[in-house]
Amino acid sequence: MRIPGAVSVLMATSLACLALPSQSDEVAVKVGGDQSVVKLQMGTADLVQSGKQLFLDGVVEAVNSAQVSAQTSGRILELPFEVGDRVEQGQVIARFTQNEQQASVQAAQAQLTEARTAFAEADRQWRRLQSLFERKLIARAPLDEGKQARDAAASRVESAKAMLDDARARLDYTEIVAPYTGIVVKRLVSEGEAVMPGTPLLEGIALDQLRLRLKVPQSVASVIRQQGKAELYLDAGETLPLTVNRFVPQADASHGFTLLIDLPVLPAGIGL
C-alpha cells in the first residue's frame, strides 16, 4: 500500500496540474508480514503557468481521522499496537486496570439487591393494607401511606439500576476498541501511565477514503469551480477522472481558496 510519492492532477483553467513535493512525513504501515510505506505530503502552492495548465502542490489526507481518549480513570496495562500498525474495527487498542471499576460494580449490585428486597416488603405491606381497607377494617390514611412507601421503594430500585448501569459502563471503558479500521499514527501515552477521563490515548486514520487538499489562487478559483473536472495521473501512466467536490468558501491570508477533491478507490496493483 503506498500513498503518494508524487501525484499529478490535471484540472481545467482550462486545466490545472497538481504535483506533491518530494519532502514528506512518513509512517510505516505493517500489512501481514510485509512493510509498506504511507506518505502524507504537504507543500506550499508552487504555481507554474504553462499554456492551459496550472501546477500546484497539495496534501493527500485521510477523510476520517480520530483521537481516542480515555472515558474512565485507571493505569494503562496494555497498548497492543505501535505507530504504523493496521488495526481492525472493534479490536482492543488499550486496556486499563479495573480494580476501582469492579469494586463499583459490586457495590452497585449490592445496593440493587437491597433496594429490591425493600420494595418487595413495601409491596407486601401495601397489598395487606389494601385488603384491610377493602374489608373496611382500616381508614384511608394508612393505605395512602403504604402506597407512598411502596412508590418510594420502587424509585430506589430504579435509582440502583441506573447506578449499576453506570458502573458497568465504566468497567467496559477499561477496554478501548478501534472505532474503525485504520492505521495508528500517534501514541500519546505509555504503558503504566495513569490517565483520567478525557486523556488522549491514540490517534489514527482510515485509508479507505482519501482526498486531495489544494490551495487555489483566487484568480483562477471561479474558473475551476465552473469546470469541476480533473484527472489523476498514476504511477502506471494511467489516469483516473476526478470531480472537484467543494471549495472552502473563505479565502485565507494568501488570497487563495482551499479546494478538496475526493480520491477514488484505485484498481488493484495501481498506486499513486
Beta strands, then each sheet from edge to edge (+ up, - down):
strand 1: 2-3
strand 2: 8-12
strand 3: 15-19
strand 4: 25-31
strand 5: 34-40
strand 6: 48-50
strand 7: 53-56
strand 8: 58-62
strand 9: 65-69
strand 10: 74-78
strand 11: 86-87
strand 12: 92-96
strand 13: 175-177
strand 14: 182-187
strand 15: 194-195
strand 16: 200-205
strand 17: 210-217
strand 18: 229-233
strand 19: 239-243
strand 20: 246-247
strand 21: 256-262
sheet 1: 1+ 5+ 4-
sheet 2: 6+ 7- 3- 2+ 18- 19+
sheet 3: 8+ 17- 21+ 20-
sheet 4: 9+ 16- 14+ 11-
sheet 5: 13+ 12- 10+ 15-
end
